[in-house]
Amino acid sequence: MAEPIKVLVTGAAGQIAYSLLFGIAKGDVFGKDQPLILVMLDITPMLPVLDGVVMELQDCALPLLKEVISTDKEEVAFKDLDAAILVGSMPRRDGMERKDLLKANVAIFKSQGAALDKYAKKTVKVLVVGNPANTNCLIAAKSAPSIPKENFSCLTRLDHNRACSQVAMRCGITANCVKNVIIWGNHSSTQYPDVHHCKVNVQGKDVPAFDAVKDDAWLKGDFISTVQQRGAAVIKARKLSSAMSAAKAICDHMRDIWTGTPEGTFISMGVYSTGNSYGIPEDLIYSFPVTIKDKAWKFADGLAINDFSRAKMDATAAELVEERDTAVSFLGV
């Protein structure tokens, strides 16, 4: 058996974590032969709930789970981490201004970034899920100067999976027959789900999405708005935000970091934009198409961008620049 790795989930008493922890603990993410020490962090009032989650994980009798640690202390939670999945954040409350939401989350992710910097391994891979995920991720990365910016990413895989599924349903096939959709930009309603480079496997042959779907108006219209608004649609129907699908996307994202992407396939991740070849401003966490090998991602370069795509990529970048500038102004506070 390999040496155990140490994995942190924050917001661990919440509903996304409840769907996520079992997948991690049974080996869906880091491998079926990789033992784990699972660390769970939440705020002090949630510790009794966390005790119940610990009991359930124990009761799953999982062979890979060496130890479970639950805590409300950052110095315990962030110690010697190999991977950190930051799910916990301040949710938007009724009547709350976006600026107030940003300010509350800057405080959280500044503190967690500093704790990563102080206590975690320098090789730690950090995935930010808590919204606004892109900007929270940037703040955490800026607050952990001794950890490479490339080690930080935010979750746009849920949007990516939603886009794959929409195309698949439209073609009457399963989602694993769709690859290379792209989510550009912010994990918000300005994101741009792009299928110009997407391939659909029809009867064993890879066909461009536009040829497979045969409905350009849908692909440039309702498809985009459906993916952009899907989170809100789930909340409207369930009265709760996406949890099962978010947990599945987190597992997909971290598994790809750990084991790499297949040849000829790229996936969507919010990553540090500096050095990109697509004209996106530097110093943002922006969702790009990436390939992953040996736990390191690279931009999927050389993809042709038409005017339709360019305008949408720039619009979501503008939102992220504004978010970043507002958030950074709170960093010194």
C-alpha positions in Angstrom: 0.0 0.0 0.0 1.1 3.5 -0.8 1.8 6.1 1.9 -1.5 7.9 2.9 -2.1 11.3 1.5 -3.8 14.1 3.5 -6.9 15.6 2.0 -8.9 18.6 3.4 -12.5 19.4 2.7 -13.8 22.7 4.2 -17.5 23.4 4.7 -17.5 19.7 5.6 -20.9 19.7 7.4 -22.6 21.2 4.4 -24.6 19.5 1.7 -22.0 19.5 -1.1 -19.5 17.9 1.3 -22.1 15.3 2.3 -22.3 14.1 -1.3 -18.5 14.5 -1.8 -16.8 12.8 1.2 -17.9 9.3 0.4 -16.6 9.5 -3.2 -13.2 10.7 -2.0 -13.0 8.2 0.9 -13.8 5.2 -1.3 -11.1 6.0 -3.9 -13.0 7.6 -6.7 -10.7 10.6 -6.8 -7.1 9.7 -5.8 -7.2 6.1 -6.8 -8.4 2.7 -5.6 -5.0 1.9 -4.0 -4.3 5.3 -2.4 -4.9 5.4 1.4 -6.2 8.7 2.8 -6.3 10.8 5.9 -9.5 12.9 5.5 -9.5 16.2 7.3 -12.8 18.1 7.7 -13.0 21.8 8.6 -16.1 23.7 9.5 -17.2 26.6 11.7 -17.6 25.9 15.5 -21.4 25.8 15.6 -21.3 22.9 13.0 -19.0 20.6 15.0 -21.8 18.5 16.4 -23.1 17.9 12.8 -19.5 17.1 11.8 -19.4 14.4 14.5 -22.3 12.7 12.8 -20.5 12.8 9.5 -17.4 11.2 11.1 -19.6 8.5 12.5 -21.1 7.8 9.1 -17.7 7.6 7.4 -16.6 5.2 10.1 -19.7 3.1 9.5 -18.9 2.9 5.8 -16.0 0.6 6.8 -13.9 1.9 3.9 -10.5 0.1 3.3 -8.7 3.3 2.1 -9.7 5.6 5.0 -6.8 5.5 7.5 -8.0 8.4 9.7 -10.7 11.1 9.9 -10.0 14.4 11.6 -12.7 16.9 12.2 -11.9 20.4 13.4 -12.8 24.1 13.6 -9.1 25.1 13.8 -7.1 26.2 10.7 -3.7 25.2 12.2 -5.0 21.6 12.5 -6.9 21.5 9.2 -4.2 22.8 6.9 -1.2 20.9 8.4 0.9 18.9 5.8 -1.9 18.8 3.2 -1.5 17.1 -0.2 -4.9 18.4 -1.4 -7.3 21.0 -0.2 -10.9 21.3 -1.5 -12.3 24.6 -0.2 -16.1 24.2 -0.4 -17.0 26.4 2.6 -17.8 30.1 1.9 -20.2 32.8 2.9 -23.4 32.3 1.0 -25.3 35.3 -0.4 -28.2 36.3 1.9 -31.4 38.1 0.9 -30.7 41.8 0.4 -27.0 41.3 0.5 -25.0 43.5 -2.0 -22.5 41.6 -4.1 -19.8 43.9 -2.7 -20.7 42.8 0.9 -20.5 39.1 -0.2 -17.1 39.7 -1.8 -15.9 41.4 1.4 -17.0 38.5 3.7 -15.4 35.9 1.4 -12.1 37.9 1.0 -11.7 37.6 4.8 -12.3 33.8 4.7 -10.0 33.0 1.7 -7.3 35.4 2.9 -7.2 33.5 6.2 -7.3 30.1 4.5 -4.6 31.1 1.9 -2.4 32.2 4.8 -3.0 28.9 6.6 -2.1 27.0 3.4 1.1 29.1 3.2 2.0 28.4 6.8 1.0 24.8 7.3 0.4 22.9 4.0 3.0 21.1 1.8 4.3 23.5 -0.9 3.1 20.9 -3.5 -0.5 21.0 -2.2 -3.2 21.1 -4.9 -6.0 23.6 -4.0 -9.5 23.5 -5.5 -11.8 26.4 -4.6 -15.5 25.6 -4.9 -17.1 28.2 -2.6 -18.5 31.1 -4.5 -17.6 33.5 -6.0 -15.1 30.7 -6.8 -12.8 32.4 -9.3 -12.2 35.5 -7.1 -12.0 33.5 -3.8 -9.4 31.3 -5.5 -7.4 34.3 -6.6 -7.5 35.7 -3.0 -6.4 32.4 -1.5 -3.5 32.2 -4.1 -2.4 35.8 -3.4 -2.4 35.0 0.4 -0.1 32.0 -0.1 2.9 33.5 -1.8 5.2 30.4 -1.1 2.8 28.0 -3.0 3.0 28.2 -6.8 -0.1 30.0 -8.4 -0.4 27.0 -10.7 -1.4 24.8 -7.7 -4.6 26.8 -7.3 -7.7 26.2 -9.4 -11.5 26.8 -9.1 -14.4 24.6 -10.1 -16.0 25.1 -13.5 -16.2 21.4 -14.2 -19.8 21.4 -13.1 -20.6 23.9 -15.9 -18.4 21.8 -18.3 -20.4 18.6 -17.3 -23.7 20.5 -17.7 -22.6 21.5 -21.2 -21.6 18.0 -22.2 -24.9 16.6 -21.0 -27.0 19.2 -22.9 -25.2 18.4 -26.1 -25.5 14.6 -25.4 -29.2 14.8 -24.7 -29.8 16.9 -27.8 -28.0 14.1 -29.9 -29.8 11.3 -28.1 -26.5 9.8 -26.8 -24.7 9.5 -23.4 -22.5 12.3 -22.0 -19.3 10.2 -22.3 -19.6 10.5 -26.1 -19.1 14.3 -25.9 -15.6 15.8 -25.4 -13.8 19.1 -25.6 -16.5 21.5 -24.7 -15.0 24.6 -23.1 -16.2 26.8 -20.3 -14.5 30.2 -20.6 -14.3 32.7 -17.8 -16.2 33.2 -14.6 -18.3 30.6 -12.7 -21.3 32.9 -13.0 -24.0 33.7 -15.5 -21.5 35.5 -17.7 -19.5 32.2 -18.4 -19.3 31.2 -22.0 -20.0 27.5 -22.8 -18.2 27.0 -26.2 -18.8 24.0 -28.5 -16.8 25.2 -31.5 -14.1 22.7 -30.7 -16.4 20.0 -29.2 -16.5 16.5 -30.7 -19.4 14.2 -30.5 -18.9 10.4 -31.0 -21.6 9.3 -33.4 -21.5 5.6 -34.3 -17.8 5.3 -33.5 -16.8 8.5 -35.3 -15.8 11.9 -33.8 -18.0 14.6 -35.5 -17.9 18.3 -34.7 -20.8 19.3 -32.4 -22.3 21.7 -34.9 -22.6 18.9 -37.4 -23.9 16.4 -34.9 -26.5 18.7 -33.3 -27.6 20.3 -36.7 -29.2 23.3 -34.9 -26.8 26.3 -34.9 -29.5 28.6 -33.5 -29.9 26.4 -30.4 -26.1 26.0 -29.9 -25.6 29.8 -30.1 -28.7 30.6 -28.1 -30.7 28.4 -25.7 -27.8 26.0 -25.1 -25.6 28.8 -23.8 -28.3 30.3 -21.6 -29.4 26.9 -20.2 -25.8 26.1 -19.0 -25.3 29.7 -17.7 -28.6 29.6 -15.7 -28.6 25.9 -14.7 -27.6 26.5 -11.1 -30.5 28.9 -10.6 -32.9 26.4 -12.2 -31.8 23.7 -9.8 -32.3 26.1 -6.8 -35.8 27.0 -8.1 -36.8 23.4 -8.4 -35.1 21.9 -5.3 -35.1 24.9 -3.1 -31.4 24.0 -2.5 -28.3 24.5 -4.6 -26.7 21.8 -6.7 -25.0 19.2 -4.4 -24.8 15.8 -6.0 -23.7 17.2 -9.4 -21.3 19.6 -7.7 -19.7 16.8 -5.8 -19.4 14.7 -8.9 -17.7 17.6 -10.7 -15.3 18.1 -7.8 -14.4 14.4 -8.0 -13.9 14.7 -11.8 -11.7 17.8 -11.4 -9.4 16.4 -8.7 -9.2 13.0 -10.3 -8.0 14.7 -13.6 -5.4 16.7 -11.6 -4.1 13.5 -10.0 -4.2 11.1 -13.0 -4.1 13.4 -16.0 -6.4 13.9 -19.0 -6.6 11.4 -21.9 -4.7 12.1 -25.1 -6.6 14.5 -27.4 -9.0 15.6 -24.6 -9.1 18.9 -22.7 -11.2 19.9 -19.8 -12.3 23.2 -18.2 -10.8 24.6 -15.0 -10.5 28.0 -13.5 -6.7 28.6 -13.5 -4.2 31.5 -13.2 -4.5 33.4 -16.5 -1.0 34.9 -16.7 0.8 33.6 -19.8 -2.3 32.6 -21.7 -2.4 32.9 -25.5 -6.1 33.9 -25.8 -5.8 37.6 -24.9 -7.3 37.2 -21.5 -6.0 39.8 -18.9 -3.3 38.6 -16.6 -3.7 38.0 -12.8 -7.2 36.5 -12.9 -8.5 33.0 -12.1 -10.3 32.4 -15.4 -11.7 29.2 -16.8 -9.7 27.8 -19.8 -9.5 24.6 -21.7 -6.5 22.7 -20.2 -4.7 19.4 -20.5 -3.1 17.7 -17.4 0.0 15.5 -17.1 2.0 14.6 -14.1 -0.3 16.7 -11.9 0.6 19.9 -13.9 -1.9 21.6 -16.2 -1.2 23.4 -19.5 -3.4 25.7 -21.5 -4.9 23.9 -24.6 -3.3 26.4 -27.0 -3.9 27.1 -30.7 -7.7 26.9 -30.7 -9.3 29.2 -33.3 -11.5 31.9 -31.8 -14.2 33.5 -33.9 -15.9 36.9 -33.3 -18.9 35.4 -31.6 -16.6 33.6 -29.1 -14.3 36.6 -28.6 -17.1 38.9 -27.5 -18.4 36.4 -24.9 -14.8 35.6 -23.6 -14.1 39.3 -23.2 -17.5 40.0 -21.4 -16.8 37.4 -18.7 -13.2 38.6 -18.4 -14.5 42.1 -17.8 -16.7 40.9 -14.9 -13.7 39.0 -13.4 -11.5 42.1 -13.6 -14.1 44.1 -11.8 -14.6 41.4 -9.1 -10.8 41.1 -8.7 -10.3 44.9 -8.2 -13.1 45.1 -5.7 -11.8 42.1 -3.8 -8.2 43.2 -3.8 -9.3 46.6 -2.4 -10.5 44.7 0.7 -7.3 42.7 1.1 -5.6 45.4 3.1 -8.6 46.0 5.3 
